[in-house]
Amino acid sequence: MTRNQLRRLVLDNGLRVLLAPNPTGASIGVAVHYGVGFRTEPGGHTGLAHLFEHLMVQGGHGAPPGGYLPRVQRAGGLADAKTRQDLTVYYAAAPASALEMLLGLEADRMRSPRISPRNLRTQTAVIDEEIRLMVRNRPYGAFPWVLPRALHSRAENARDGYGESVDLAALDIPLCERFFHDHYSPGNALVTLTGAFDPDEAQRLVRRYFAPLPGRRVVAAPDAPEPEPRAEARLSVTDPHAGLPAVAVGYRMPDPVTERADYLAHLVLAALLGQGRHALLRRGPAAPAGVTSLSVGCGLFGLPLDTAGPDLLTLFAVHGSGVGDDGANADGGRVTDALDTVLTTLAANEVDPGLLRATTARWASGALRELADPSTRAQLLGSREMLFGEAELTERLPELVRDEVTGEQVSRAAARLRASHRAVVRFVPRTTAATGTATAQGKAVA
């Protein structure tokens, strides 16, 4: 897709609109991105961005209580939302006939969401339950959040999406209303439509439902540059629910704007290390024995180009006793030793051309399959447009990875992942934790 095939417009109230029609199929995707995430939360109010996502999902005042999702479902659609570092996105997929209904519902909650004491109490309780299920009572629940906490020095970059319990308990209606006023204005939002719709008709409907919304001043997101790590950070998490030890490793990713080629090379490097049957840490000569689960990916949530701020390449491995990263264990450190061995080899010798071709082709194929779903496509186009002004990058990314990343670039990426620039976190089952082991907690957010 070229830039001219996307239709962009900006309404008088500042709302940006991105239209990406596809004449094939009979469904549509709608995504509304707001330029606010958990890095944007005011100090002392962690968790507010995710809580507000929950409040917005209830719909606006024009929908009956609890009526937003049932209305979408009755139309044959699905809807959800998610909070990320710099963005909150509300998305839906439905038959093409539901386009006007979806736009009306989105405009309604952009105008006036249901913020009430009852909703606030209910959604705070829902998030408390999410934390209990997804973090406190789940094995390895501190991953991945413990990595940015260990690697980043700025509070904005080390936050988790759930927030601190004491901050959540202190949230009140005036604070939520101020957050809405500051960050949920039309000028801080982007509406993306994909799929089987007529662009002229879609533009008319967008203007009908969104143009009457009043514009407001846009509060800029915080600028939180992160210095490069200069020393390896190591810590341990005592995990009462883990059956086996595990190790997590995090490295800073290159800047996706100023270091685009290096960023793409890191995507390929992550795939070479841990993705696919022939990944070097799975089947290669240096692959550690005893690893029962291994994942390597780019992006805190496993999605590349998902934030404009500092992001991570992460590795997470569950292993048997004696193959972890316990310096006191004579058999320990095999996972990071294997990682360092593979990285050193790749830095000194370009990857086998056949393996590189197979890896980039597999990566590109997976990225293209994602775009077949109109809701996923709307989310990805909108995210890249909001963060980088490049919605087209979503369509071009598979080709860029497959055709332009070279073995030399991958070698340079491997050389960049130095032990002195990373965080290493051990997950120790409580039954085997050594006396005096430091503990850490982290949370993940959907």
N, C-alpha and C positions, 0 to 999 in steps of 0.2 A: 504494500500500500504506500503510495506516495503522499506527500504532504497535501497536494491538491485534491486528493480523494477524500480527505477528512474535511468536514464542514465545521468551521468554528464561528461562534458569534458571542458577543458580549452585550448583555442587556444594560439599560441605563442605570440599574441599581448595582451594577458591578458583577452580576452573576455570569460566569463563563459556561458555555455550552459546547459540547463536542459530539458531533453526529458521525457515526460510522456505520452506514447502512450496508446490509448484505442481502441481496435479492433472493438468495437461496434459503430454504428453510421456512419455518412458520412461527418462530419464537423471537423474543426480544430480550435484551439485557439492559437494565437500568442501574446505574451506579451514581450516587451523589457523594462526592468527596468534600470534606471540610478540612481546611488547613490547620488542624489542631490535633495533637496527640499527647502522649504522656510526657514527652520532652517539653511540652508547652505549659504544663500545669504550674500554677503559681506556687511559690515556696510554701511549705507547710500544708499543702492540700493535695498530697499524692493520692492517686486513684480517682481523681475527679473526672478526668477525660473518659475513662472506662465507665464510671457510674453514669455519666451523662449519655453515653451511648445507650445504656439500658433505659434511661428515661425517654430518649428519642424513639426507641423501638416501640414504645407504647402508642406512638402516633400523636397527631396534633389534636386540637380541640374540635376539629370538624369530624373526627372519627369517634365512634362510641368507645368507651373504655375497653381495652383489650381487643379493639376491633381491627387494628391495622393488619396483623398477620392473618386472622381469619378471612378478611376480605381478599387478600392476595391469594390465599389457598383456595377459596371458593372459585376464584377465576382460573384455577389450574396452575398457579405459580408457586414459587418458593422465594423466601426473603430472609435476610440475616444482616448482621453488621459486625464490624471488627474495629478495634483500636490499635493503632501502630504508633511508632515513635513520633511521626510528624503529621499523621493523617488519621481521621476517622471516616470510614466509608460505610454507607448503607446501600445494599444492593439487592436486586431481585431479578428473577428470570420468570417469564410468563409467556403465554400465547400472545401473538401480535395484537389480538383484539383487546388486550388489557392495557395498552399503552396509555390511553387517556386516564384511566383509573389510577395507574401507578404515578403518573405525573401529578395528578391532583392530590394524592396522598402525600407525596414528597413535598409539594409546595405547602400543604397544610401544616406539616410539622416543622418546616423551615420558618413558617410564619409564627407559630405559637405551639410549642410542644406541651404535653401534659406534665407540668411540674407542680406537684402537690405534696403536702406532708405525707399522705398515705403512699403515694408512688415512691417518694424518697425512702420511707421506711421499708417498703416492700423490696425495692431494688437493692438497697444496702444489704438486706438479709439474703437476697439471691446471690450477691457477690461473696458474702461471707461463706455461703455454702459452696460456691465455686472454689474458693480458696481451700476449703476443707477437703473437697474431693480431688481437685487437680494438683494441689501442692502438698498440704500437710499429710494427707493419707495416701499419696501416690509415690511409688519408688522413684527416686532420682528427681523429685519435684523441684529441686533447686536449679535444675538445668532448664534453659540456658542462662538464666538471670544472674547466676553467680559469676559468669565470665565477664560481662561488662562491669560488674561491681569490682572485680579484681583488676581489670585492665584499664578502666577509665577513671580519670581524676575529677571530672565535673559531675556534680550531682544530677544534672539534667540527663546526662548520657548513661548514668548508672541506674536509673529508675527502672522498676518493673511496672507493668500496667495495672496491677491490682492495687497498689498503694499500701500504706501502713494502716493497720487497724485503728490506731488512735486518730489518724487524719480522717478516715472514712466516718468514724463516729461523730466527728465534729462538723461535718458538712451540714449546711442548712439551706433553706429555700432562698434567702437573699443571695448567698454565694452562688448557687446554681443559676439563678436568674442573671447575675452579673456575668457568669461564665458564658451563658447563652448569648447575652448581648455583645460580649467582646469577641467571641470566636465563631458564632453561627450566623453571621451576617451573609447576605447574598454575595457580597464582594469577597468573601473568604471561601466560596464554594464553587464546585464544578459539577455540572450534570452531564453524564456521558450516556449516550444511547447507542446500542449496537443491535444488529439483527435485521429482521424483515419488517422494515417500515419505510414509508415514503418521507424523504428528508424535508420536503416542503411542508407536508402536513405535520410532521414532528416539530418543525420550527414554529408553525402557527400555534400548536398546542403548548409548547414551552412558553411562548410569549403570553398566551392566555392565562396560564396558571402562575407563572413566576414573575412576570413584569409588574404586577400590582404590589409586590412585596417591597416595603421601603428599604432603601439602602442605608447602611450604617458605616461608621468608621471601622476600618480593619485594624485590629491589634496585631502588630508584627510578631512572628514567632521569635523566640530568643536565639541569639547567636552564641553558640556554645562550642567553640573550636576546642579540639582535644589534642594535646601534645603527644608526640610519638612516645610509646613506652621505651624505657631505657634499661629496664631490668626485668628478668623473669619474675612473675608473681606466682607464688605457690600457696595454696591453702587446702584444708580438708573440710569435708562436710560429713558429719556423722548422720547417717540416714537410718531411721528405725524401721523402714519398710523395705529396704533393699535386701535382696537375697544373696547378691554377689557384689563384690567391689566393682567400681567403675572409675574411669578417668575421663575428664573433659579438658580440651585444649582450645584456646581461642587466640587468634591472630587478628590484628587490624587489617582491614581491606584497604586497597588504594582508593583514592577519591574517584567516584564514577564519572565526574565531569572533567576534571583536569588531568586524570590519568586513565582515560577510558580504555586504551589498549591493555594496560596492565590489569585493570579491573577484569576485563574479559578473560585474560590469561589465568586469573585466579579462579574463575568459574570452571575452566577446563582442568586446572590443577586439582581442584576439589573433586571433580568427577574421576580423574585418574586415580586419586588416592583411595576413594571409598565407595564409588558408585558403579554398579554393574558387577557381573560375575567375575570379571577379570581385573578388577581394581587392584592396584599394587599392594594395598594393605590387606587385601583378602586372599589373593592367590599368588602374589609375587614372592620372590625368594626371601625377602625380608619380612614377610607378613608374620606378625606375632602369633604364637600358638595360644590356645585357650580363650580366645576372644569369642564370646557368644553372640554379641550384637555390636554392629559398627555403623556409624553414620558420619558422613562428612558433607558439609554444605556451606553455602555462602548466604549471608543474611541471618540476622538473629532469629527469624522465624522460618529460615530455610528458603526464602524467596529473594532473589537478587534484585537490586535496584529498588529496594523497598523503603529506603530512607535517604534523606539528603545529609544526614549527620554521619558520625563515625559508625562503621559497621564492622562485623566480624566474619571471618572464616572459622568455622567450628568443627571440632571432632569430638565424638562421644563414643566410648567403647565400654561395654560391660564385659568383664573378664573373670576368670577363675582366680583363686588365691595364688599369689606368687608371680603374676604377670602384670601387675598394675604399675603404680608409680610411687611406691613406698620406698624412700631411700634407705630406710632401716631394714628392708627385706633384701636378703642376698639375691633373691630371684626377681626383685621388683624392677620397675622401669622399662619392661620390655615393650610396652605400647609406645611410649615416647621415644625409646631407643630405636624402634622400628621406623617410626615417623621420621626421626632425624636422619636415619640411614637412607631412606627413600628420597627425602628432600635433598640431601647432599649428593646423591647419585644423579638426580634430575638436574641439579644446578650445574654439575660438571659435564653431563652428557645429555644431549637432546633426546627426548622421548622417541621411542621407535615410531617411525612414520605410520606404520599400519595401525598400531595401537592408538595413535593420536587421531587418525581418520575415523576409526571405529568409535572412539569416545566422543568426538565432536558431533558425529552423525547421530549417535544415540541421544546426546543432549538436545540437539536441534529437533529431533523427532518428538521428544517429550514436550518441548516448549510449543511446538506446533499443535500437538494434540490438545494442550490446555486451551488454545485459542478457539477450538471448535465449540466450546460452551459459551453462549452469548453473555452470561453473567460474569464468568471469569474474564472474558475479553474486555468487557466494560470496566471491570475493576482494574485490570492491568493498564489499559489505555489511559484511564483517568489518573491512576497513581503516577505514571511516568509524565503525564502532562502537568500535573500539579507540582511534582517535585523538580522536574528538569525542563519543563516546557517542550517535551519531546514525546508525544503520544506515539509517534511513528516508530520510536525505538522498540516498542513492543513487537511490532510486526517484523522489524529488521533484525532483532536479536538472534533468532535461530540461524539466519544466514551469516551474520557477523561471526558467531562462534564457530560455525561449521567451516567457513571459507577463509577467514582472515586471521585466526589465531595460529601462530607458528610455534614450532618446537623451541625456537630461540626465546620467544616470549614466555613460554611455560618454564624454561630453565631460569629465566630472570625472576619469575614469580616464586619459584622454589627457593632461590637464593635469598629472597626477601623475607621468607618465613624463618627468621632466626630465633633460637631459643631465648635470646636476650630481649625479644620483643613480644613475648607471649604470656598468657596466663595458663597455669596447669592446676586443675582442681581434682582432688581425689574424693571419691564417694566411698565411705567406709560403713559397712553394715554395723549397726549398733552392737550386735553380738560379738563382733570381732574388733571393735574400735579400741585402740590403745588408750590407756589412761593418759589424760591430759590432751587428747586430740582436740584441736580447735573446731568449732562448729560454725556453720554459716547457713543462712536460709535464703531462698530465692523463690520467685513466683513466675508463673507464665499466664498469659491472658489470651483468650480467644476473641 
